[in-house]
Amino acid sequence: MNLQEQINRIQKLITENKTDVIKNMISKHGLYHTIQLMGGYENMLNHIDHEEINDDDKIVFIKEVVNELTETYGGTGLSTYETGMSPVIYSRGKDEISEIDYFGNKRVMINVYGGYKYDTNLSTFAMNYEDLPTDVLDNVFIWMIDLLEKQ
């Protein structure tokens, strides 16, 4: 085999194994650092599907982002008000809407609104990240990605 064929073979091996390399990076260094090393979430998605990231990795990532950015926003967590971003919808019913507008180290705060144009706060409750429904956890995960990109 000549030199050019060897180079092509090595490049092909590197390209084919990028997904495995990224998965190994996530398991060794965490999703937060892997995204930083890859130059952003979109760059990482060029080599790995969003569905291949498990909920546990997403939760660890969310908690790391909260810990990293809490000092920036001067509190014990991140609020949608301080970050200038929209709340994450937890649920929407006929007469009420539930929104996540505060992200803490271990849990989120969910406000339930009702009344005319949902202008009345009916209740507030906390929920651990581990207890969030999968679709809501995905939305929180994407919210954190958007927040990082905003920085």
N, C-alpha and C positions, 0 to 999 in steps of 0.2 A: 504494500500500500504506500502510495506517495504521501508527501507531507500534506497536500491540500485535502486528500481523502481522510487523513487522520484528523485534521482540523474540523472538517465537516461532521465526522462521526462524533467527536467530542462535543461540538455545538449541539448536535441532535440529542445527545444524552443529557446535556445540561437543560435544554428546552423541555424534554419529556419529563424530567424529574423536578421541575420547578414547583409543581403542585405538592409533591412530597416534601420538598425542602421547606415550603411555606407552612405546611401542616406541622412539620417538626419544629420550625421556629415558634409557631403559636404554642405548641405544647411545652417548649423549653423556656421561652421568654415572655409568653403571654401575647394576647391580641393587640394590646395597646402599643407595645414596643415593636411588634411585627409591622403594624400599620405605619409607624414612624419610619422604620427601616426601609419599607417598600415605597416611601414617598407619598403616602396617602392611601385611603381606602380604595379609591377607584383604581389605582395602580395595582393593588393587591387583587382586586376583582378580575383583572386581566388574566390571572393565573389560577384562581380558586373561586368557586361559586359561593354565593351568600348562604345557600342552604347547607354548605359543608361546615359552617361555623356553628358549633353547638351552643345550647342555651347557657351552659355553665361558663363557657369562654366569654359569651356576651355579658353575663352578669359581672364577671371579674373585670372586664373591660369598662363597663359602666361605673363600677366602684372606683377604678383607677382614675377615670376621667374626673369624677366628682372630687376625689382627693387631690388631684393635680390642680384643678381649676378653682377650688374653694377659696384659696387665698387671693386669687385674682379678683374674685367678686366679693371678698370680705365677709364671709359668713361661715356657717357650719355645713352648708350645702349649696345647691344651685337652684335659683328660682327663675321661672320664665320671665318675670318682671325685670330682674337684674340683667339677664342675658339679652333681653330684647327679642326673644323668640316666642313663638306660639306654644300654648300648652299641648300636651299629647292627649288625645281623646282616649279615655278609658272605656266609656260606653255611652251610647246615645239611645234614649227612649223617646216615647211619644211626648211626654211631659217634662223630661229632665235630661240633663247631659252631665256626665262625670268627666272631669279633666284632671290630668296630672300637671301640677304647676310648680312642684317643689321636689327636688331630687336630693336625698340625703345619702350618707355613707352606707346605710343598710336598707333604707326603705324610701318610698315615695309618699307624698301627701296627695290625696285625691279629694277634690272639691266637687260636690254635687250641687248643680244649679237647676232652678225651676222658675216658674212664673213667666210673666210676659217677657219674651225675648231672653229667657234664662238669666234674668237680672237679680234673682234672689238666691243667696247661698243657703241651701237646705241643710247641708251637713258637710263635715270634713272627716276623713279617716285615713289612716296610714296602712300601707301594705308593703311587705318585704318584696324585694325584687324576685326572689325565688317563687313567690306565690302569684306573680302576674301571669295572666294568660299569654300564650306564646305570641299571638299577634300583637298584643300590647307591648310585650318585651321587645319584639322586633322594632316597633315604632320608637320606643325609648332608646334602643341601640342606635337607630338611624338619627334620632334627635341629637345624641351625643356626638356622632360623627359630624353632623352639620355644625354643632357648636365648636368642635375642634377646628374644622375648616374655616370657621369665622374668625378664629384667633389670629 
